[in-house]
Amino acid sequence: MFVALSSLFLAGLLSATLLPGASELLFVQQVLANPSQGLWLCLAVTAGNSVGGAITFFMGVGLARVGSAWKLAQRLGVQPPSPGTMVNVQRYGRWLLLFSWLPVVGDAWCLAAGMLGWSWRFSLALIVAGKAARYSVLLLAIT
């Protein structure tokens, strides 16, 4: 069981950073193989995905502190949020982070929130809540 929990944590972590991943597929496979452990599997993948979202958020904080964040982001190979992403984040505010689980745009929203200097406590609470809801819905759908 330790291997399943660890692999889900790592899959969630990698899926929530700017790297591609498919934590949902591994999560569903593990729950189908171990239905009695569904809650623990959900907690592991949620924790990993939330840590990945936090890493992306704090990458944005770091980029904003450096000064020329856009040039540094490109130099490091990190795709900076598009102007449209920044407009959406500013328009809808922190509550948009509840949807940080969405592929592609969710990572950009976390990065943009960090760059905009939003409160890390409230932002991370919303990121965790959104990601927990996503995996909880998946768990309920397959059990």
Beta strands, then each sheet from edge to edge (+ up, - down):
end
